[in-house]
Structures are given as C-alpha cells and as structure tokens.
Amino acid sequence: MALAAGAEGGLTSLPAEALTASAEARLIDFEWVDPSRNRAVPARLYCPAASDRQGPVPLIVFSHGLGGWRKSYSDLGEGWSARGTASLHIQHVGSDQTLWEVI
C-alpha cells in the first residue's frame, strides 16, 4: 500500500481510491526530526487493514488542535481507516497535552 504523498514532503497527483470497508486498522507511531529546529515531531499513522489491492490510498492529514496529541481523536483515525482511507495525526510539540500539566 502506498500513500498519496511523496517522501520529500511534496504532494503528488497519484490517483487514490479508498479500500473496501474493514473493521481493522494498522497503527504506526513514529517521530520525524525537524533538523531546522532540532526537535522531534511525533505522529501516528492509521492505515487501512491489509488488502489484496495494490497502489495508493487517500490520505487525510489531521491536526488535533490546542492541547491535543497524536493519539487524540483516535475514533476518527480508526473510522477513516475502517472505510479505506489512511490518516496522519501530527502532534504539535509545545501546544500539545503538556499545556494542561501543572508545573
């Protein structure tokens, strides 16, 4: 399965069709490193379950908003994945759940 986004961060115009509905989702937690700011960018990728179909699938890039994190809104990621669409949930370090921690 390929995502409809290039590895260099640029978007491509590959055709992408949602996979058939499935109750399963694959989760991949990872961190990008932003070299210009020397910090990690946590992310979670929800992928549709394995399928015989090859090729790209639609990708939603999701932002959790103030005070959230990459695991926020998991119901959306799982729901989109179950309907054949991948979603990437990016955590915004500095405006994530650490805002609500008492110092």
N, C-alpha and C positions, 0 to 999 in steps of 0.2 A: 504494500500500500504506500502510495506517495501522497504527500500533502501538496496543496496548490500554492506553495510559496517557495522561493528559491533559497538556497543555503546561504547566500550572501546578503540576505535581508531584503532583497528586491522581490517584488511580486512578479509572477509570471502569468501568462494568459492561458494556462493549460485548462482544457475543459474538465470539469469535475462534476460527477453525479453522486448523489447520496446513495449509500448502500441500502440494502433492504433492512427493514426494522429487525432489531435484535435486543434482547434483554441484557446483553453483556457489554461491558466497556473495558478497555485496557487503559490503565493509568500509568503515566510516566512522569515522575518528579525529577527535575534537573535544575541546574543553575547555569545561566550564561555568565560570562565575565565581561563586564564593560571596561575595556582597557583604558579608555579616556578618563574614567572616574575611579578606576581601580577598585571596583566593587562588584559583588555578585548580584545577579538578577534572577531570583527564584521563579520558577514557572512549573505549571502542571499541564500536561497534555492528555486530553481524553480522546482516545481513538476508538472507532467502531470495532467490534469484535472481529476476529479473523474471518476472512471470506475468501471464496474462490475467485472473486473479481479482482483484477489487477488494474492499476492505474491510480490517478489522483482522486481524492475525495474533497468535498468542500471543507473549508477551514474557517471557523469563527475565532477571531482574536478578541478575548473578553477582558475587560478591566473591572476589577472588583469595587473600585471607588474608595473613598476615605475610610480608613480603619479596617479594611478587609485584608485578606491574604490569598495565596494561590489555592488554598483549599476551600475558600468561600464559594458559595453558590454551586456546590458540587451537584445539587439536584439538576441545575441547568446543564452542566457538562455531561452528566450521565444521561439525561434526557436527549440531548442533541446526539450523543454517541449512539444511543439505542435506535435513533432514527437515521443513522448512517452518515452523520456529519461530525468531523473532528472539531475540537475546540481547544484553544491555548489560553490558559489563565495565567496572566503575568502578575507577579507581586511587586508593588511599588515600595521599595525599601525607603523608610523614612515617613511614609504616610500609610503604613500598614497597621496591623493589630497592635504594634508596640505603642501606638498613640494612647491606648487605653490602659497601659500598665502604670501602676502607681510607683513613683520614684521615692 
